[in-house]
């Protein structure tokens, strides 16, 4: 099952988090939420598998924030 590990406010941030998690060997999906004005505004959910959720949290805390 896929779980939301992070919600980004821009596509650039979402891609940064995606790359960071993929470099660590995790499976990652990004899903756009509440897109308006030709996808210019909205949030992006970063999802990982349930089994990798704790590892993803740790990586985000250590390296991204």
N, C-alpha and C positions, 0 to 999 in steps of 0.2 A: 504494500500500500504506500502511496506517495503522501508525504507530510510537508506542510509549509514550514520552512526553517527561517525564512526572512522575508520581509516585505520591503521592497525598494520603491522610492518615489520617482526615480528616473530610469530610463532604459540603460544609461551608461553605468549606473550603480548596479543594476541587475546583471549586466554583462561582466562587470568586475567581480562580483560575488560568484557568478557561474564559473568563470575562469579559475578563480581561486580554489573552488571546490573540485572542479574537474582535474586540476593539476595535482590535487591530493588523491586522485583516483576514485572519487565518488561519482555516482550517477546523479545527474542534475537535470531538472526541467525548469523552464521559466514560463509563467503564464501571465498574460496581461489581464488586468482587472479594471473595470470602469473607464475604458478608453473613450475619449471625446475629442472633438476637433481634429479629425484625421490622425488619431493616435498620438497627438502631441502631448496630452496630459493624461495622467492616470497612474495607477500603481502596478507593480509587477511582483508576483509571488514567486519565490525561489523554492522549489520543491526537491526533496531528496527521499530516498526510500526510508521506510520506518526503521530499518535495521541500522541505517547510517546517520540517524538524526543526532545522536549525542556527539558523534565525531564531527559532523557539520557545524554544530553549535560551537564546539571547541575551536575549530579552525576559524570561524568568523570572529569569535571573540579575540583570539590571539593575533590574527593577521590583518583583519579588515577594519576593525573599529578602534 
